[in-house]
């Protein structure tokens, strides 16, 4: 018999995308024309500006051309691992192939 009670370990978050930066912009389309007006509501940042975009969500996204290629591969029943290898050979460096393939499958249903 166990003498000690089981304690569930707390999960520690290992990272976050949001840092509470107060920087805010607001874009409005002009009523009289198709031009846009950009207003800076708060121009301060609470973090350093990133020199490299590696690791940012925007840089990890697939381009429209890569999405079309992935859809074409899925139509030809190419496994996601092979699609990932195809992009790695071309130094695209996208690890989100599995998410894109799942999205394609959901849209086909």
C-alpha positions as CSV (number, residue, x, y, z in Angstrom):
1,X,0.0,0.0,0.0
2,X,1.1,3.5,-0.7
3,X,1.7,5.7,2.3
4,X,2.1,9.0,0.4
5,X,-0.7,10.8,-1.4
6,X,-0.3,11.3,-5.1
7,X,0.3,14.9,-6.0
8,X,-0.4,16.1,-9.5
9,X,2.5,18.1,-10.8
10,X,1.7,21.7,-11.9
11,X,2.5,22.4,-15.6
12,X,4.8,25.4,-16.0
13,X,4.2,27.4,-19.2
14,X,7.4,27.4,-21.2
15,X,6.7,30.4,-23.4
16,X,4.1,32.9,-24.5
17,X,3.5,35.0,-27.6
18,X,2.1,38.0,-25.8
19,X,4.3,40.2,-23.6
20,X,1.9,42.9,-22.6
21,X,3.4,45.4,-24.9
22,X,1.5,48.7,-24.8
23,X,2.3,49.6,-28.5
24,X,-1.0,50.3,-30.4
25,X,-1.8,51.4,-33.9
26,X,-5.2,52.1,-35.4
27,X,-5.9,52.1,-39.1
28,X,-9.0,53.7,-40.6
29,X,-10.2,53.9,-44.2
30,X,-11.0,57.5,-45.2
31,X,-14.7,58.1,-45.9
32,X,-14.0,60.3,-48.9
33,X,-11.5,58.1,-50.7
34,X,-9.9,54.6,-50.6
35,X,-6.9,55.9,-48.7
36,X,-6.1,54.7,-45.2
37,X,-5.1,56.8,-42.2
38,X,-2.8,55.2,-39.6
39,X,-2.9,56.6,-36.1
40,X,-0.3,55.8,-33.4
41,X,-2.2,55.5,-30.1
42,X,0.9,54.4,-28.0
43,X,4.3,54.3,-29.6
44,X,6.2,52.7,-26.7
45,X,7.4,49.1,-26.6
46,X,8.3,47.2,-23.4
47,X,10.7,44.9,-25.2
48,X,13.6,45.1,-27.6
49,X,12.9,45.0,-31.4
50,X,13.7,41.6,-32.8
51,X,16.7,41.5,-35.2
52,X,15.8,38.1,-36.7
53,X,12.3,36.9,-37.5
54,X,13.2,33.3,-36.7
55,X,10.7,31.8,-34.3
56,X,8.0,34.4,-35.0
57,X,4.5,33.1,-35.9
58,X,4.4,35.3,-39.1
59,X,7.6,33.9,-40.5
60,X,6.6,30.3,-39.8
61,X,3.5,30.5,-42.0
62,X,3.4,29.0,-45.5
63,X,3.2,31.2,-48.5
64,X,0.3,30.9,-50.9
65,X,2.5,29.0,-53.3
66,X,3.6,26.6,-50.6
67,X,0.0,26.0,-49.5
68,X,-1.0,25.2,-53.1
69,X,2.0,22.7,-53.3
70,X,0.9,21.1,-50.1
71,X,-2.7,20.7,-51.3
72,X,-1.4,19.1,-54.5
73,X,0.8,16.7,-52.5
74,X,-2.2,15.7,-50.4
75,X,-4.3,15.1,-53.5
76,X,-1.6,12.7,-54.6
77,X,-1.7,11.0,-51.2
78,X,1.9,12.0,-50.2
79,X,2.4,11.5,-46.4
80,X,3.0,14.7,-44.3
81,X,6.5,13.6,-43.4
82,X,7.5,13.5,-47.0
83,X,6.0,16.9,-47.6
84,X,8.0,18.2,-44.7
85,X,11.2,16.7,-46.1
86,X,10.4,18.3,-49.5
87,X,10.2,21.8,-48.0
88,X,13.3,21.2,-45.8
89,X,15.4,20.2,-48.9
90,X,14.5,23.6,-50.3
91,X,15.4,25.3,-47.0
92,X,11.9,26.6,-46.4
93,X,12.0,25.4,-42.8
94,X,8.3,25.0,-42.1
95,X,7.4,22.7,-39.3
96,X,3.7,23.4,-39.5
97,X,3.0,21.0,-42.3
98,X,1.0,18.7,-40.1
99,X,-1.3,21.6,-39.1
100,X,-1.7,22.6,-42.8
101,X,-2.5,19.0,-43.8
102,X,-5.1,18.7,-41.0
103,X,-6.7,21.9,-42.1
104,X,-6.8,20.6,-45.7
105,X,-8.5,17.4,-44.5
106,X,-11.1,19.3,-42.5
107,X,-11.9,21.5,-45.5
108,X,-12.4,18.4,-47.7
109,X,-15.0,16.9,-45.4
